[in-house]
Amino acid sequence: MGVTTDLRGHTLLVTIDRPEARNAIDQATWDALGDAWQRAETDTGIRAVVITGAGEKAFCAGADLRAIAEGGYRTTADPVRDPWGFAGVASHEISVPVIAAVNGLALGGGWEIVLACDLVVAAEHAEFALPEVRRGLIAGGGGAFRIADQLPRPLAMELLLTGERISAARALELGMVNRVVPAEQVLPEALALAERIGRNAPLAVQATKRIARSITHGCSTADTEPWMRSAAEVSRVMRSEDAREGARAFVEKREPVWQAR
């Protein structure tokens, strides 16, 4: 399935378990993550979620470009899962607090998963980037507008338009993560933070999150318009020759040749 779950007290630990692919998101992993989020939303015994990646190199490298190139993603509509967005979590607004334990690279959709979380604990060697423009794609899983919301515009635009990486230390300076710790402390620190949250009254915690994130009936009302804009642009760009070329070039390990069409 590409995902493992482990209930530790009142905390649901969710692990993206595809280390051989840098924990990239294929369709099965996408669905399993969304189902884990839904479990957290409906199980009253769960008071916090911690999400991490298997291994020591990557939290998540984003979408599985090989699966994209080979047509491995679902092409028929799923009325339940489709609204949940990238990886089943990008627009899946649950009331339970979610903590990202970033154990390595968080690239593209991987960073978008982090941006969808409420708190972030990162390893000292972790790096973050939205490199979609380097592959003929756009950060359509919320990255483009969430980065712009969290950072001053010039900084956000540099990250979005260059696709370059930033270190965990730099992300901490920018206020995009809560803590940076040695690699072996990432998961324990995230779980300890989840436990601290879990000691508080769950209904009050969940209501507080809904207020802070403008969540009503599982949707963030503040994000409605940005999601509509994002969906329109993703639809247009994904039909382009450049998008196909970007995926092919990645699989063939060569530099893409852009046509601007």
QUIWO-V894116 format. One record per helix or strand of 3 or more residues. SS is the DSSP state (@ for helix, = for strand). FROM is the first residue (numbers start at 0). TO is the last residue. If there is no record, write none. Layout:
ss=(SS | SS)
from=(FROM | FROM)
to=(TO | TO)
This chain:
ss=(= | = | @ | @ | = | = | @ | @ | @ | = | = | @ | = | = | @ | @ | @ | @ | = | @ | @ | @ | @)
from=(2 | 10 | 18 | 26 | 47 | 57 | 64 | 81 | 85 | 96 | 104 | 108 | 118 | 126 | 131 | 142 | 152 | 167 | 178 | 182 | 201 | 220 | 240)
to=(7 | 15 | 20 | 41 | 52 | 59 | 68 | 83 | 87 | 101 | 106 | 115 | 122 | 128 | 134 | 149 | 161 | 172 | 180 | 197 | 211 | 237 | 251)
